[in-house]
Amino acid sequence: MLALPSPLHRFLLWASLAVGLWANHGLTLAHQTGNSYVTIREAEGRLQLELDFIVRDLGNLLQQAAQTDAAAPSPDQLAAMQPAITKVIQDSLDIEIDGASVAFVFDAQSVVLHNDGLYVRQRFNAPLDAQPPKFVVVRYQFFTQNDKLGRAFFKLRLSEDEISSVFDSAHAVQRFVLGEAKAWSTFWLFIQEGARHVLEGPDHLLFLLTLLLPGLLLLQPAATHAAAPHPETATKFALKVITAFTLAHSITLICSVLGWVSLPNRFIESVIALSIMVSAAMNLQTRFQFSHWKMAFVFGLIHGMGFANGLRELGLSSMYFLETMLAFNLGVELGQLLAVLLVGLPVVVLFRSQVAQKNLMRWGSVSVFLVAFWWFVQRLIG
């Protein structure tokens, strides 16, 4: 029988349910966002446009009923859909160079593989003025009421410039000035994307927060008598765990992006889920002593490969390769810090008694373990 006040007991149960719902919702956002990829470049004296749409979103793109559970379209079916896809693209994408609209003509359709699945790629081309362009305006009008979370990762290569950006429903029209330094704008873009990747992908956060939970409880009295809190011990605990995790995932993120280390994506995602299960299980036992920061470092190496997959899908700028890689990693750290503060402060304020702390450790870790186990099964067989 749990000696827990009824209101706090109800709070824990609702919090556990919320963790499960948020985690599964965030996982869907992180791995099934309906992303698309747009590239504009100069090729053989002409302007070339490439658009990649994930196959499972073709129903939404063509305003048809989505067939998410059906088998992927056959090559013949995709070929038959080509005119309809081309019309939607030509109607929904408007590109201006120096104030003049560019009339792109369909060139070819193919199938390509991205990290999150099979994509249909359509290529277009248009004449290119001999005069170097000064600015480009892109109106990306594919966002619908049912696709507000979709994003388009955009890359422009013209006049020895390479610009990366991200389109979404709030930023569907963007203007790019050519011939100027783009380092800071590119750096800031990848900081935002790094933070977004962490906050929309709860698997990384659950691993870190589960490891940090024992340290957060050190900020409260450790026994039923009025013992003093342990802020210095808690701070050292948190710094060691966060530093080890940051160092580890930074190492493998860099190595993976540079192509020095490569593992199958299913293996990476499965081990990430397993790492959360292990960290939650260790919180549920007292027989075996273990080092939290060492566990953060070991599993952080795998998490770094997961971050690298997200960064590769964004498309690193070759002009600012090092800057964009470091900016993305900085964004990951800022996202982690924000999440720790948002979760840590309520824990310190609400869970003051020893009984409340024990039940938070127990039920919180059980909830995390069950969510991670479900992810593990999905990723192992998916």
N, C-alpha and C positions, 0 to 999 in steps of 0.2 A: 504494500500500500504506500502510495507516495504522500508524504506529508507536505503537500504543496498547496498554498492558498488557491481557492477556486478561480479567482480572476486571473492570476498569473498562470495557472494551469491551462486555462482556456487560451490565454495569449500564446503560450508555447505551442499548443496544438495548431492554432491558426497560423503562427509564424512558420511552423514546419510545412503546412500545406502551401503557404505562400512561396516558400523556398522551392518546393517542387514545381509549382506552376510557373514561377519566374524562370527557373532554370530551363524547363522544357521549352517555354516560349522564347527565351534568349537563344537556346540552341537552334531553334528553327530559324531565327533571324540570322544567326551567325553562319549557318550552313545552307540555307535555302532562301536567299534574299531576292531571287529573280534578277541577278546582276546581268549587265550586258557590257560589251567592250567596243569602243569606237576608236578607230585609228585613222588619222588623215596624214598623208605623207606625199612627198614628191617622188615620182617614179617614172623614169624614161621620159622626162619632159612634160609629164601630165600630172594632174592631181588625182590621187588614188584614195578612195574611202573604203574602209572595211568595218562591218558591223557583225558582232557575234551575239546571238540570242540563244539562251539555253533551250534545249529541245522541249523540256517539260513545260515551258512557258509559251509555246507557240499558240496554244488555244487562246490564252489571254491576249496575246499579241494580235491575233486575227479576230478577236471578239467572238470566239466560239466557246463552247463548253469545254472546260479543261478536262483532260483525260489523264490525271496524275497516276491512277492505278493501272492504266493500260500499258501495253508494251510500247516501246519507243517506235516511232514511225519507221517504216522500211525506206531504203534509198529511193524506191519508185514513188512512195507516198510523199517524201520530201521534195522530190523533183516536181511532182504535181502541184505542191503548195508554193513553188517558187514564184509564180506571177503574183499571187496574193500577198506573199511576204514582201516582194519588191514594191508593190503598190503602197502598202502600209508605210514602208520606210520612206519612200519618196513623198508621201503625204505628211509624214510626221517629223521629218528631219529637214531643217532649213539652215543652210550655211551661206554666209555672206563673206566675201573678201573685199576689203576696201569699199564697202557700201554696195557692191553688186552681188546679187544672188547667183549661186553656182548651180548649174543644171547638171546633176550627175546622171550618168547612163549606166544601166546594169551591165556588168561584165561577166561574173561567174558566181556559182554557188558551190560550197563545199561543206564538209563536216569536220570539226576540230574538237579536240579534247582539252578541256580546262580541268583545274583541280577538283571542281565540284560537279563535273558531269559532261555530257555531250552537248555541243553547241552547233548551231547552223551559222555558217559565215557567208555573208553576201558581200561581193566586191563590186564597187562602182568606180568610174573614172570620169574626168572632165578636163577640158583644156585649161592650161595654166599660163597666165600672162608672163611675158619675159620680165616685166617690172617686178622687183621684189615686193611682196605684200607687206603692208604696214599693220593691219589689224584684221582679225577674224572674229565674226560673231556666229555662235552656234545656238540654235533653238531646238532643244531635244524635247519633243512633245509626245513621248510614248507613255507618260505617267497617267494612270487612270485612277478612279476612286478605289479600285481593288488592288492597286499596285503602288501605294504611296511610299512603301519602304524600299522599292526597287531603286537600284543605282546604276549609273553608267560610268565606267572608268574610261576616261578619255585621254588620248595622247595625240599631240600635234607635232609634226616634224616638218618645218618649212624654213627656208632661208637660214639654215644652219642653227636654228632654234629648235629646242625640244621642250614642250610644255606638257605637264600632266595636270589633270583636274578630275573632279568627280561631279557628275550631274545627279540631282535628285529632284523630287517634286517641288522643293523650296528653291532650288537653283537650276531651273530648267533652261534658262537663257544666260549665256556667259559670253563675255567679250575678252579677247586675248590680244594684247599688244605685242608685236614682234620687234626684234632688234634691241630690246632692253634687257637688263640683267633680271633673271627670274629666280635667283637662288633663294631669296627670302620667302617669296610666295610659295615656291615648291616645298621648302622646308616646313612652313606652317601647315600646308595641306597634309603632309605626311604625319605631322604631330597629331592632327585631328583624327586621321584615319587610324593611327596606332591606338589612341584612346578609345575610339569607337569599336575597334576590333576586340578590345578587352571587355568593355562594358556590355557589348552585345553577345559576347561569348562567355557564358557563366562557368564553363568548365575550368578555365584557368583561375578564375576568382574563387571558386569553391575550394579548389585545392589549397590556395594560399590562405584563405580565411579559416579553413579547418585546421591547418597547422598553427595559425596564430591564436586560435581560441584559448588554449591553455594560458598563453601569455597575457591575453586580455583579462582573464580572471585573476591574475596576480595583482591587478590594480585594486582588488577588493580584499577585505579581511579574509584570511585563510582559515579561520576556525570560528567556532561559535562564540568564543570570547572576543572582546574588542581589541583584536590585534591590529597593528598598523598596516595599511596597504603597502605594496612593494613597487612603487613607480619606477625606481631605478632598475630593479630586476626585470620588470615587464618591458621597459624600454630596450634594455640589452637583448632580451629574448626576441622582441619584434625586429630589431635592427639586424640581428644575426640571420633570422629566417628570411627577411626581405632582401638583404644583401646577397645571401647565398642563392636565392631564387633568381634575382636580377642578374647576377654574374653568370649563372649557368645558362639561362635562356638567351642571354646576350651572346655567349660563345657559340651556341649552336645556331642561333638565328644568322649570325654573320657567316659561319661555315656553310650553312645550308644555302643561303643566297648566293654565295660565291661558288657553289657547286662542289665543295670539298667533302660534304657529307650528304648522303641521300638514302632515305628509307621509304618504304611504301606508305602512302597516306593512311590506309586502313590500319596499319600497324601503329603509326604515330597516334592516331585518334583513339585507338583501343587502349594503348598504354596510358594516355592522358586520363581516360576514364578510370583505369585501374589505379593510377596514382591517387585519385580522389578516394577511391574505396579503401586503399591502404591507410591513408592519413586519417580517415574517419574511424576505421577499425582500431587504430592505435589509440585513439582517444577513448575508446570504450573498454580498455583493459588497463590494469595496473601491474601486471606480473612482469612484463618485459619493459625495460628501460631503453629508450632510444633517443637519438639526437635529432631534434626537429630541423635544425639548420642543415644537417647532413642529408636528411631526406629531401628537404627543399632543393638542395643542390643536385642530387642524383636525378630526381624526377624533373627538375627544372631544365635539364639538358633535353629531354623529350618535348617539354612544353615549348622550348625555343624553336624546334622544328615545326611545331604547329603554327607559331607566330610567323615563321618564314613562309609557310604556304599562303597565309593571308597577304603577306607583303608581295610575294611573287604575282599573285592575282591582280594586285593594284598596278603593277608594271613599274619597275624602277626606271627612273630617268637616267639615261646613259651620260647626260651632261653633268648631272649632279648625283652620281651614283652613291658616293660615300655620304653626302648630306642627307639624301632621302632615307637611306638605311638607318642612320643615326637618329633622324627625326622620328621615324616610325617607332624605334625602340624607346625614345624619350616619351612619345605619346603613350606607349604601353605602360611605362612607369607612372606617368601622371594618372592614367586610368586606374591602375592598381591602388595608388595612394588615395584617390578619391573614394574608391570602394571601401578601403580599410577604414577611413574616417567615418563614412556613412554607416557602416555596420558596427565599428568599434565603439563609437560614442554612445549609442543606445544600449549596448551590452553593459558598459561600465555604469551607466545611470540606472538601468532597470534591474540588474541582477546583483543585488548587494548581499543577500544572505547566502550562507553556505549551501542550504538546501536548494535554493534557486539556481546556484551555479552548477551543482551536481546534475540537476535535471536539464539545464541548458546543454551541458556537455553531453549528457546521455541522449536526449531526444533530438538535439540538433545534429549530433553525429550520426544517429540512426537514420534521420531523414536524408542527410547528405549521402550516406552509404547506399540507401535504396535508389536514390536518383542516379547516382554514379553507376550502380549495377545495371540499371535499365539502359543507360548510355552504352555501357560496355557490351551488353548483349546486342544492341542495335548496330553498333559499329563493327562488331565481330562478324555478324552474319549479313550486314547490309551491303 
